[in-house]
Amino acid sequence: MRPHVVVIHRWRARYAEYERYVDHRENAVSYITTEVGACSVTPLAAAVALVEATDDQQAVGDRIHELAADLGKPAAIIALKEDDLLVAARLRAEWGCSGPTEAELLPFRDKLLMAEAVAAAGVAVPAFTAVRTADDVRAFGARHGWPVIVKPRIGSSSAGVVHLTGPEDCSALDFSEPVLAQAYDPRQIYHVDGCFDGTSFGPFRAARYLNTTPLGFREGTCLGSVEEDDPELARAIGTFGSRALAALTDQPTVFHLEVFVDRETGACAFLEVGARVGGGEIPFVWREIHGYDLMEAGFRLGLGLDPKPWSAALSTGSSPGSGAGVGGFLLVPAPAARPCRITTVTSMLGREPGPYAEALLTAGEILPAADAYYEHVGGRFRFRGTTAAEVEAAIIGTARDFRVSAEPLAA
């Protein structure tokens, strides 16, 4: 019987190219996915099992037992989406599979454990504390100043994150799930993506958010990102990021790190980090511009293997001289509450300056209310250029001129 590899999958787009990562003829590769994700599963799959949500551990576990009856005990259980990581880790433990354990992943999911570990290692992080009541938050704000950020201890895509301007904002807070309060840091937010080898960064890129933050995107503002092309600033961010990752693990991992950065001095403070590939267009930008597949690295780590080697240029974190240039992306929010039907949309390809790639629905197509939040949006665009300024101008122009509209689906 062929080795049985289980993939927990929720994307419609080809964020991960699974059929390149594992031989689907030598292995019986099964997929546990949603209705939205099922359409992108390769025809080479040995079996496809549907669930309502891939982060429903009971449902996913039940499907694995059903698949194992036909395909044999799983030799590996892989998940690459952040919300599915702990589910996969617990099921790996149940079936005796190799790969990251729940204990290894929890500091990357629980933001309180994360901040405590980073702070204990002497890495700069804004003041934080667990809070259970509105009075706890008011006391924290009185001690550390306003604004205050309150967010779920375990969450993704800025879901449930609240920006409080003063004590009067606290009365509507939801404490049904564990949350923490964190002092507001007004500095530029960067996301840093790449591979950590257990002691320091391997390949990485630092990129600054344009116009807004992931929280702002959830509230309806376009989200842009452009890679940093100042070598000294990129190295400073990389040095800081390596210290932050080392505070959380001594194992190889792919990562999506967010940090506050003073662009004049290079001083940084920790925001949060995930042991997974960044969302949005990051996997595509890395494959198409930098020639390295972070999703493949994450998949191999899930199998207990080392990531593939990378070029020396990627290890510097600075784009100039790498031969690939500077990358960037733009996400435009959904034009109506999802699910909705797209009514009009305008391609931005062929503009100068403009994107080299875009992902749009056509008029009449349905934008689903799927869990892959940054995938199912009003428009996704990817950019490349020789300088950050060039890429930033193209992103700003595209955000200004792009038009998309939709109508709600009939009840």
C-alpha positions, 0 to 999 in steps of 0.5 A: 500500500502506498504511504498515505499523506493527508493534506488539510486544505482550504484555498481556491487559488494555488497558494500551495502547489501540492502536486510539486511537493509530494509525488501523488503517484508514489503516495496516496495523497488525500485532501480534507477541504471545504466546498470552496477549496475542493475545486482546486484539488489536483485530479491526482488526489487519491481521495477528497473529503469535505468538511464545513470548516478545516479548523473543526478538529472533530470533523477533520479527525472523523474524515481522517479515520474514514480515509484511513479505512481505505488508504491506510494509516496516515504517514503524514498530516499537513496543514499550511493555513494558520488556523489549521496548524493546531488541528494538524498537530493534534492529529499528528500526535494521535496518529504518530506522525512526524512534524511540528507538535502542538507544544511547539506551535502554541507559542506561535498561536497564543499571543500572550504566550508569544509576547511573554516568551519574547519579552523574557528574552529581552526583545522589545515588545509593547506593554501587554497583559491578559485582561478579563473585564472592561475595568482591566482594560481601563486600568491598563490604559491608565497605566500605559496610555491610550490608544490601547489594542485589545485582541484575541489570544488566538486568532488570525487576519485581525479578526476580533482586534479592537483599537480603543481610543479611551476608557469610554470605548471599553464598555462594548468589549467582548470577553467571551474568548481569552483576550489581551491588551497591548499598548499602541505603538504608532511606528511603521508596521513591517511584515517579515517573511521567510525561513528560520533555521533554528538559530537565525534567519535564512531567506527573508524579506522585510516589507512595509505596509502602505496606507493601512494595516491588516486591521484597517483592511478588515475595516474596509481600507485597501492594504498595500505592501512594498519590500524594503530596499534599504539594505541597512534597514533590512538587515536591522529588521532581520537581526531583530527578527532572528532574536524574536524567533529564537525566543520562541523556537530552536526548530526550523520554521517558516514564519510571518512576522510583524514588527514596529520599525523606526525607519530613521534609526532601525529600532524595532519592537515585536508585534506578533509572528506566525509559524506559517507562510504569510497570506495575501500575495506573499507566496506568489511574490516569493515564487514569481520574483524571488524564485523560492517557494515558502509553501514548499518549505512549510510542507517539507517541514510538516513532513519532518524534512529540511527546506530546500536550499536558498540563494545567498541573495535571499539571506541578506533580506535586501532586494538590490543586487539580488537580480529579482528586484522589489516585490509588492502587493495590493489587496482591495476589500470586498465591495459588499458583505460576502457572499456577494455577486460581482457586478462590475470589475476593471482589469488593471493589467497593462497599466504603466506603472501597474501590476504584473499579475492580478486575481479578479472575479468576473461580473456574475461570479460569486465572492464567497464568505470563505474562511481564507479571508485575504483570498476572497476579496475585491481584488488582488494585485502583484507588483515588481520593480527595481526600487521600492519607490517605483513599486509604491507608486504603482500600488498607489495608482492601482488602488486609486483607479481600480473599480469593483462593485457587487450586489448582495445575494438574495436571502 
